[in-house]
Amino acid sequence: MDRRKFIRHSSLLGIVGTGLAACNVTDELFQTNEKCAPNILSFAERRHWLSSFSCNIEQWFRPIPFLDRINAAKALGFSAIEIWNPHQVKQGKSPNAIAQRAIDLNMRITSYSPGAPNFADPNNEKVFKRWLDVAIEAGKALNVSNFNLTGHKKIDGLTTQEMIKNYTRMLKWAAPRLESENMVATVEPYNPWNHKGHFIYGKEPALSICREVNSKSIKLNWDFFHMQRTNGNLITNLEEGFDQVEYIQLADAPGRNQPGSGEVAYGHILTRLRELGYQGFIGAEFFPKDKNALKAASDLAYLAKSVSLHPPRF
Ligand SMILES: O=C(O)C(=O)CO
């Protein structure tokens, strides 16, 4: 990236020039300038209370080049990020480039989503098998042992039961390979409002699939946003599915912005999550409300502070 561009982006984020610059048009567009933002936790407090969360840099900081979003997340106080397709060359991504930037900034990568082919389709069996190798190699480069599976679009001519059967069969095939690599692939159920045309929505059938595969390497990515939109009843459902949960993500509903912007009582939920024994990161997979990243980070930190959320343990 050329220097002028870097300085422009960095200033937007308060990396260069920090909050001392006067508020300007870009701050209004992409509000991260602390001077413009009342009721914002200080950087030190944010950094402390954000330590449980992993910033989804696919949904945050969308106007800026991909790798620089890692700097942006750090500048807001995050110590971890999650990503989607690490091979998207057009976006300036490659597993090695992402890993290097994360290492340079001492940022951890907690999950990646390498764009699984639709493996409920028996015609995709070979593609899926080749893809699994690529996904595993990406994880090694990124230094992260869990990745997210989607690949559950409806297929014309197949019943839901048939699609689930094919999907489960491929996971049973993948499980021993993943176990030998000490990696975990997570099934992520979506919700029918934001993702039309899938066959895995909400708690069931994702939970049954994982129970049937019965492997420490095939677990759930439990995204409270999708769960709320599909099933509601968040605490009871979490308790029932918790034995299969590997990774957690959140967003408020229905807007998919930060907690506090919608209908979900996240204070209770995060408290129960830690009581149940979840010790990992929580993916902040949402769009900062009004594109105000600083406010979103501060709101998230306030939430953690309000319930004294203890940081992940490793
Ligand atoms: O694409 C989505 O909605 C996701 O939740 C991916 O993790």
The ligand as a Tripos MOL2 file, in Angstrom:
@<TRIPOS>MOLECULE
LIG
    7     6     1     0     0
SMALL
NO_CHARGES

@<TRIPOS>ATOM
      1 O1        -22.0720  -15.7080    6.6260 O.co2     1 LIG1
      2 C1        -22.5420  -15.6980    7.7800 C.2       1 LIG1
      3 O2        -23.6580  -15.2000    8.0300 O.co2     1 LIG1
      4 C2        -21.7990  -16.2690    8.8540 C.2       1 LIG1
      5 O3        -22.2780  -16.3090    9.9620 O.2       1 LIG1
      6 C3        -20.4300  -16.7880    8.5690 C.3       1 LIG1
      7 O4        -19.7700  -17.1780    9.7290 O.3       1 LIG1
@<TRIPOS>BOND
     1     1     2 2
     2     2     3 1
     3     2     4 1
     4     4     5 2
     5     4     6 1
     6     6     7 1
@<TRIPOS>SUBSTRUCTURE
     1 LIG1         1 GROUP 0 **** ****
